[in-house]
Amino acid sequence: MATVYLHKQNLFDNLNKISKINPNILAVIKDNAYGHGIISFSKMLKDYGIKKVCVKNNNEAEIVRNYFEEIIIFFPDTKRSALNFSYCINSLKQLKKNRHPYIHLKIDTGMHRNGILPEEIDEVMEIIKNKNYELRGVFSHFCCADEISNDLFIQYERFKDVKKRIETFCKKNEMKFPYFHLANSYALDKLPDTFDYVRPGIAIYGGIEGYKPVMELRADVLSNRILKKGWGCGYNKTFISNKDIEITTVDVGYGDGLPYFKNGCRLKYTEAIGKISMDSMIVKGDFDKEVVVFDDVKEFVKNFDTITYDILVKISPRIKRIIKE
Ligand SMILES: *Cc1c(COP(=O)(O)O)cnc(C)c1O
């Protein structure tokens, strides 16, 4: 068996750090809370005092509906649903089909993936007014916040301009002002102004520098043996020992969501050798009970040509989650 431990104090430290930038946090818990386990994670967020979260779809929103005041759904259904669900509008076409009255408008300020174009705003605001929708929020997303580039400030300026136009429209039509949110994790410390709310994901989980890792993955020991000099182990024997060594087989593999590897990988206190199997892998050393696979994804990711998000999000939901107070 493998177990995911969730370090609550690290999560709280990350939230405290973000709160110093802006205490109004929309915690992004899409995709099973970046693989951490959406229910366990929501319990911890609620304990901290988080009131609003962002999820991927209605399915995830239903799971956490009793934990939060507002649940923002990035890719919602069209049909009407709960009062505390807010639907993100990603296009004019979607708005026309939508039947849920509580919405957040996504603005395409330059990523060109989703969102209403700035030139569509007047038409969109008319529709919202005529349908009597409650516009709860307006937001946009950065394409390049993890690097130093002009894009960040171009998008920031466009968003400021959009905010002015929407507020003018609301004032003129006696509509309630929505709240504005823009900053993802990488943008938290890069903007002159973070608007009403910030919208971090990976920083909360400690998947970027400056934040503490929440997830630790451990695997139980399955068996131990001596690998004799000249013997290989695992599929295709890609590891051949040049001396007699103690090895331990542990209960976690790519079937549990770990990335596939053919030639070993660095773990917290030891290393895996050879090819990873579906439900096990072989590590150097004689371990008795369990082996820590990683307790900081920022270190573990260095084994692979990918990003921390990708490692975390794929950790199987079948693995048990335990909150470490
Ligand atoms: C995933 C996502 C976020 C969070 O991004 P991080 O890089 O994890 O901070 C914020 N906003 C939107 C629209 C997203 O899709």
The ligand as an SDF file (V2000), in Angstrom:
LIG
                    3D

 15 15  0  0  0  0  0  0  0  0999 V2000
   -5.3160   26.4100  -12.9270 C   0  0  0  0  0  0  0  0  0  0  0  0
   -5.7160   27.8260  -12.9130 C   0  0  0  0  0  0  0  0  0  0  0  0
   -5.2410   28.7010  -11.9270 C   0  0  0  0  0  0  0  0  0  0  0  0
   -4.1570   28.3460  -10.9480 C   0  0  0  0  0  0  0  0  0  0  0  0
   -2.9080   28.3760  -11.6070 O   0  0  0  0  0  0  0  0  0  0  0  0
   -1.5540   28.1090  -10.8010 P   0  0  0  0  0  0  0  0  0  0  0  0
   -0.4950   28.2600  -11.8410 O   0  0  0  0  0  0  0  0  0  0  0  0
   -1.6250   26.7040  -10.2950 O   0  0  0  0  0  0  0  0  0  0  0  0
   -1.4790   29.1030   -9.7190 O   0  0  0  0  0  0  0  0  0  0  0  0
   -5.7730   29.9810  -11.8950 C   0  0  0  0  0  0  0  0  0  0  0  0
   -6.6860   30.3820  -12.8070 N   0  0  0  0  0  0  0  0  0  0  0  0
   -7.1330   29.5790  -13.7850 C   0  0  0  0  0  0  0  0  0  0  0  0
   -8.1320   30.1050  -14.7520 C   0  0  0  0  0  0  0  0  0  0  0  0
   -6.6660   28.2740  -13.8890 C   0  0  0  0  0  0  0  0  0  0  0  0
   -7.1070   27.4860  -14.8700 O   0  0  0  0  0  0  0  0  0  0  0  0
  1  2  1  0
  2  3  1  0
  2 14  2  0
  3  4  1  0
  3 10  2  0
  4  5  1  0
  5  6  1  0
  6  7  2  0
  6  8  1  0
  6  9  1  0
 10 11  1  0
 11 12  2  0
 12 13  1  0
 12 14  1  0
 14 15  1  0
M  END
$$$$
